[in-house]
């Protein structure tokens, strides 16, 4: 019997995104990109290159004008808003530059919050949130609120929240942007550990030394993939639009 390979974590096929702001603006202009399961990919490019649009589309926060996107083997482009919300909750974990934590909730409650929306019972929520906070080195900070934590600790809470649903893909948008260089390196070491555990990571950054922690860098310019720079052994397939 032939072995059936698992689908890529993400696959984009000739994806275009056009905004009508007076004259049409082509934020993405025919992107085809495959991100294998378990890979670690950084996306770089100047402001306006399309990297944030790419992140929003992959995270099911927006839909393309043309083309299709598969997330964990499911074609999300034609889904309803409710179905895309399910994909975001089940398959995608988000890590933001500004942490986006709820200030009145403890670290444990912040991490458990996605499980509340999924209807997981309190005992299991507490167990899973505790486990993932211990995984990111915050097992002794469960009851601390964001204003009682350092910037690096808050980002660790945000990473734990992204991991608690065991997503197929972790999306990180400038994850070290609000951190000093030493703390930023500690966060990147944590991402390396997360990747070593088998998680798929897609990270947007404008900093070369941060991008070099990944296995490959996708360089974007004017809504297109300019080139793919391989730094590791697992590749990303990028094809020119026909």
NUMI-782666 format. One record per residue (C-alpha): x, y, z; residue in one letter. Coordinates in steps of 0.2 Angstrom, whole numbers, plus 5000, padded with zeros to 4 digits. Layout:
// NUMI-782666
XYZa;...
***
This chain:
// NUMI-782666
500050005000x;500750174995x;501050285010x;500050445009x;501050605014x;500250725026x;499750895018x;500851045019x;500451155034x;500051295021x;499951305002x;499551454992x;499151444973x;499251594962x;498651704976x;498251894972x;497552024984x;496952194977x;496352334987x;495352474979x;495952634986x;495652754971x;496752664959x;496852474963x;498352424974x;499052244971x;499652194988x;499952014982x;500251984964x;500251794960x;501051714975x;501251524975x;502051454991x;502151295000x;502651275018x;502951095024x;502451035041x;503751055054x;504651195044x;505251355050x;505051505038x;505451685040x;504651815028x;505651975025x;505352135014x;505152315015x;503652415020x;502252385007x;503052225000x;501552115005x;502252015020x;500852075032x;499452045019x;500251865016x;500151835035x;498351895036x;497851785022x;498751625029x;497951665046x;496151675039x;496051855044x;495751905026x;495251825009x;496151834993x;495451924977x;496051774967x;496851604970x;496751474983x;497451445001x;497551275010x;497851265028x;498251095035x;497451015020x;495851125020x;495451245006x;494951405016x;494751525002x;492851474999x;492451455017x;491151555026x;491651675040x;491151545053x;492151405045x;493751525044x;493451565062x;493551375066x;495151355056x;495951505066x;495451425082x;495951255078x;497351265066x;498251435069x;499151505084x;499551695083x;501051785091x;500951975090x;502252105092x;501152195105x;500752035114x;498852065114x;498551995132x;497052035142x;497652145156x;496452085170x;496751905167x;498251805174x;499451715164x;498551555166x;496851635161x;497651725146x;498351555140x;496751465143x;495651585134x;495651505117x;495051345125x;493651435133x;492951485116x;493151305111x;492051245125x;493451145134x;493051115152x;493851205166x;494951065173x;495651025156x;495951205152x;496951225168x;497951075165x;498351115146x;498751305150x;499851255165x;500851125154x;501151245140x;501651385152x;502951265160x;503551225143x;503951415140x;504751435157x;503351515166x;502751385178x;503151495192x;502151645185x;500451565183x;499451695194x;500351845188x;499451975177x;500352055162x;500752215172x;501752105184x;502752025170x;504252085160x;504152115141x;504951945138x;503851855150x;502351935142x;502851875125x;503151695132x;501351705139x;500751755121x;501751605114x;501051485126x;499251555121x;499751515103x;500251335107x;498851285119x;497651225105x;499051125097x;498951215081x;499551155064x;500451325061x;501151455073x;501151635065x;502351765073x;502151945067x;503752035072x;503851935089x;505352025095x;504852205089x;504452275106x;505952185116x;507752235119x;509052135110x;509452015124x;507651975128x;507351955109x;508751825108x;507951725122x;506251725113x;507151665097x;507951525107x;506151475113x;505551475095x;506951365091x;506451245105x;504651255099x;505151215081x;506251065087x;504650995096x;503950985078x;502951145077x;502751235060x;503251415061x;502951565049x;503751725055x;503651895048x;505152005053x;506152155046x;507752105055x;508951995046x;509751925062x;508051875068x;507551795051x;509251695051x;508551585065x;507351505053x;507751365040x;507351485025x;506951665021x;505551715009x;506051885002x;504551984996x;504552144985x;503052234977x;501852094981x;502951954974x;504151824980x;505851894975x;506851744980x;506851604993x;508451595003x;508851415010x;509651415027x;509251235032x;508851065024x;506951075022x;506451185008x;504951295003x;504351274986x;503951444977x;503351444959x;503151594948x;501351624942x;500951554925x;
***
